[in-house]
Amino acid sequence: MRLTKSTSHAMRILIDCARAEERLVKVAELSARLGITQQNVFKIVNLLTRAGLLEGVRGRNGGVRLARPAAAIRIGDVVRATEVTHVEIEDGPAGRRPRHARGVNQVLDDALGAFIDVLDQHTLADMVSGRPAEAVRGRRRPGTAPSRAATVGPPRYRRSAPQEC
């Protein structure tokens, strides 16, 4: 799944705020430090504030800070705030949904749910520490298996190099 640039910017903004701890961070500082336009920072900060991830303080000495501890902010929360978290096959001709769409839509929803579940195993504090994989090992929900992506070995089949004529 490809995440949007907004999600990447949101993660970078949250990590910057987590590193600032309780200190208020101005939008202009975030923009300069992260190389994101002030307009985009404002937009993303507004989104994260509405999602309860950031807290904004107005005024001359205002700024933004995390609304809760970094260890309490799951990466899944960030993705839910910035991405579309529902996927479905579009209607067919004349607004009719194909018969198979219901089953396919269920599979897509299940896959997206599994993706979000994996993200929920990681917190903003993990990202700030730079060790998300090690941090999650002891925190995995009971009954959930480790991600297959983390355990897959080298590919069985390799594409042959393009041959020149």
VENHUUR-V733696 format. One record per backbone hydrogen bond with DSSP energy under -1.0 kcal/mol. NH is the residue of the N-H (numbers start at 1). CO is the residue of the C=O. E is the energy in kcal/mol with one decimal. If there is no record, write none. Layout:
NH & CO & E
NH & CO & E
This chain:
8 & 4 & -1.5
9 & 5 & -2.9
10 & 6 & -2.7
11 & 7 & -2.4
12 & 8 & -2.2
13 & 9 & -2.6
14 & 10 & -2.7
15 & 11 & -2.6
16 & 12 & -2.2
17 & 13 & -2.4
18 & 14 & -2.5
19 & 15 & -2.2
20 & 16 & -1.3
23 & 20 & -1.8
25 & 64 & -2.6
30 & 26 & -2.3
31 & 27 & -2.7
32 & 28 & -2.3
33 & 29 & -3.0
34 & 30 & -2.7
35 & 31 & -1.4
36 & 31 & -1.1
41 & 37 & -2.4
42 & 38 & -2.9
43 & 39 & -2.2
44 & 40 & -2.7
45 & 41 & -3.0
46 & 42 & -2.4
47 & 43 & -1.9
48 & 44 & -2.8
49 & 45 & -2.3
50 & 46 & -2.4
51 & 47 & -1.5
52 & 49 & -1.4
53 & 48 & -2.7
54 & 48 & -1.3
55 & 65 & -3.1
57 & 63 & -3.1
62 & 59 & -1.8
63 & 57 & -1.7
64 & 25 & -2.4
65 & 55 & -1.8
67 & 53 & -2.2
72 & 69 & -2.0
73 & 70 & -1.1
75 & 122 & -2.6
78 & 74 & -1.2
79 & 75 & -2.2
80 & 76 & -2.7
81 & 77 & -1.6
82 & 78 & -1.5
83 & 79 & -2.6
92 & 96 & -3.4
95 & 92 & -1.2
96 & 93 & -1.8
101 & 98 & -1.6
104 & 100 & -2.1
105 & 101 & -3.4
106 & 102 & -1.9
107 & 103 & -2.0
108 & 104 & -2.6
109 & 105 & -2.5
110 & 106 & -2.5
111 & 107 & -2.5
112 & 108 & -2.5
113 & 109 & -2.6
114 & 110 & -2.3
115 & 111 & -2.2
116 & 112 & -2.5
117 & 113 & -2.4
118 & 114 & -1.9
119 & 115 & -2.0
120 & 116 & -2.3
121 & 118 & -1.3
122 & 119 & -1.7
124 & 73 & -2.6
125 & 70 & -1.3
127 & 123 & -1.5
128 & 124 & -2.4
129 & 125 & -2.2
130 & 126 & -1.1
131 & 126 & -1.3
135 & 131 & -1.9
136 & 132 & -1.6
139 & 136 & -1.7
144 & 141 & -1.9
150 & 147 & -1.0
151 & 148 & -1.2
152 & 148 & -1.1
